[in-house]
């Protein structure tokens, strides 16, 4: 009967995709434990092509919490696991 069980061929999807959110278009956390003091906002901007070929400017800003600062790598890992 043991011969009928196929060997495990694939690694866990979690292990392969652990850092997938680092490549997300809209960053929400700083991936370093040391944030430069002069950092006031995380900002991302790009242009995409919308309906009828119209260019659309996208602008994303993340501000730090007054008490806790910017989201950290552990915050990002937690949110990734929840998603």
C-alpha positions in Angstrom: 0.0 0.0 0.0 2.8 2.4 0.7 3.8 2.2 -3.0 0.6 3.9 -3.9 1.5 7.2 -2.2 3.4 9.4 -4.6 6.5 11.1 -3.2 6.2 14.8 -2.3 7.4 16.6 -5.3 6.6 20.2 -4.5 7.9 22.4 -1.8 5.5 24.5 0.2 4.1 27.5 -1.7 4.8 29.6 1.4 8.5 28.9 1.3 8.8 29.9 -2.3 6.6 33.0 -2.0 7.7 34.4 1.3 9.0 37.7 -0.1 6.5 38.1 -2.9 5.1 41.3 -1.4 8.5 43.0 -1.6 7.7 43.3 -5.3 4.3 44.8 -4.8 3.6 47.9 -6.7 2.5 49.9 -3.7 5.0 49.7 -0.8 3.5 50.0 2.6 6.5 49.1 4.8 10.2 49.8 5.1 12.1 46.5 4.6 15.0 47.6 6.8 15.2 47.7 10.6 17.0 51.0 10.4 15.0 53.9 9.0 16.9 57.1 8.2 15.7 59.9 10.5 15.0 62.2 7.6 12.5 59.8 6.1 9.1 61.4 6.3 7.0 59.5 3.8 7.2 56.4 1.6 6.2 57.5 -1.9 5.6 55.7 -5.1 4.5 57.1 -8.4 4.0 55.6 -11.9 1.9 55.9 -15.0 -0.3 53.2 -16.4 -2.4 52.9 -19.5 -6.1 52.9 -18.9 -9.1 52.6 -21.1 -8.8 54.0 -24.6 -5.0 54.2 -24.2 -5.3 57.1 -21.7 -2.3 57.5 -19.4 -3.2 57.5 -15.7 -0.8 58.9 -13.1 -0.9 56.9 -9.9 0.6 58.3 -6.7 0.9 56.4 -3.4 2.1 57.8 -0.1 2.5 56.1 3.3 3.1 58.3 6.4 4.5 57.0 9.6 2.3 56.6 12.7 3.1 59.3 15.3 3.9 56.8 18.0 5.0 53.6 16.1 6.6 55.0 13.0 6.6 53.2 9.6 5.4 49.6 9.3 8.3 47.2 9.7 9.4 44.0 8.0 7.5 42.0 10.7 4.3 44.0 9.9 4.7 43.1 6.3 5.3 39.4 7.1 2.2 39.4 9.3 0.0 40.9 6.7 1.4 38.6 4.1 0.5 35.6 6.2 -3.0 37.0 6.8 -3.6 37.5 3.1 
